[in-house]
Amino acid sequence: MRRKANLIAALAVTASVIVIFANGSHCQEVSPAANENGGMGYSMFGRSVLDVSDLSAKLEAKGFSGMSDNFFSVGGGGHSIINNRFIIGGEGHTLLGEDNNGSTYKTSITAGYGFFDLGYVAYSVKDLRIYPLLGIGGGGINLKIAENITSLSFDEVLDNPKRTSELSTGGFLLNFALGVDYLLAFGENEKGRGGLLFGIRAGYTLAAFKGSWMMDDVEISGVPEMGITGPYIRFLFGGGGIGKIE
């Protein structure tokens, strides 16, 4: 119940921010920048939080090490800017959790997902842009449990090949984000300008539909509730250009 309340609160805050910026944008004066198109490509890195509390409690109850809910996020993306108003793009990310080493076994979680993005430039001043973003996509989670050993002979592997178990699940995801980008332009001319892109993006991913947990082709029942749901913050670095519409 508490997790659902936190989820509803996070989505309400995100939705409120999007509405505020979208409404505020109608008060903007139309400037020559509205007659510009552009394209950006970038690398992204930061931190994501996933709710792994139920899974961690289950592992600890069975004698395994618990899991951290803090994940390092690395990925990349790109988007087009149309009439300095609309954003269309895509992005993909890998989430890397900490390895948890116990006396007998080590456990780890990784996740990955991708989104098709739609956004709106709610506010812009020259090459600074603030925009809400909605992403639609999918992703998966991988849970690995392996014996904590450093070396084996081939005969030992053949005698006991089941030393590692990997479980995975996937699902349909939504991404709600707010981004701030700044293009450090070099060499502007009558056709436009290009340069380095710096930015920050904060948001919330929601696992709208979750699939079954699988180990190879075997469906696994009784796995604690878990999805790629939680907040994140990421930094952007890349490049791009803005061109004037003829």
Helices and strands as residue ranges (DSSP letters): H 2-25, G 32-35, E 36-49, H 53-61, E 70-82, E 86-96, E 100-101, E 105-120, E 123-125, E 128-147, H 154-159, E 164-189, E 192-210, E 213-215, E 218-220, E 230-244
